[in-house]
Amino acid sequence: MQAYIEYLRNHFNNTNIIYVDYMDLAFEEIKEYHALHNYVEERHQAGKTNYVFVDEARK
């Protein structure tokens, strides 16, 4: 996933990457889907191609 994110960053100028890694404790508070939705909405950038990557998603 990281390789693809780097590819996007290196080959496209108008991109916004929103990345969530649930193995990182910094994301502990956004495991509930409403919190995840709010996290993504806050980071969405109008006029750009927005990508959302969620690593280690669990039920």
C-alpha positions in Angstrom: 0.0 0.0 0.0 2.8 2.4 0.9 4.4 1.8 -2.6 1.1 2.7 -4.3 0.7 5.9 -2.1 4.3 6.9 -3.1 3.5 6.3 -6.7 0.4 8.5 -6.5 2.4 11.3 -4.8 5.2 11.1 -7.3 3.1 11.0 -10.5 0.1 13.1 -9.8 0.0 16.7 -8.6 -3.6 17.1 -7.7 -4.0 14.3 -5.1 -4.8 14.2 -1.4 -3.9 11.1 0.5 -5.9 10.3 3.6 -4.2 7.4 5.4 -5.4 5.5 8.5 -3.2 2.8 10.0 -5.0 0.9 12.8 -1.8 -0.7 14.0 -0.7 2.8 15.0 -2.2 3.8 18.4 -2.6 7.4 17.1 -5.7 6.1 15.3 -7.2 4.3 18.2 -10.0 6.8 18.7 -11.3 6.6 15.1 -12.1 2.9 15.0 -15.9 3.5 15.3 -17.3 4.2 11.8 -18.8 7.6 12.7 -15.4 8.8 13.9 -13.7 7.4 10.8 -16.3 9.2 8.6 -15.6 12.5 10.4 -11.8 12.0 10.2 -12.1 11.6 6.4 -14.5 14.5 6.0 -12.2 16.8 7.9 -9.3 15.9 5.6 -11.1 15.9 2.3 -9.8 18.6 0.0 -12.3 20.0 -2.6 -10.9 20.3 -6.1 -8.4 17.4 -5.6 -8.6 13.7 -6.2 -9.0 12.3 -2.7 -7.8 8.8 -1.9 -8.6 7.1 1.4 -6.4 4.2 2.5 -7.3 2.2 5.6 -4.6 -0.3 6.7 -5.3 -3.2 9.1 -9.0 -2.7 9.1 -10.7 -5.1 11.5 -14.3 -5.9 12.5 
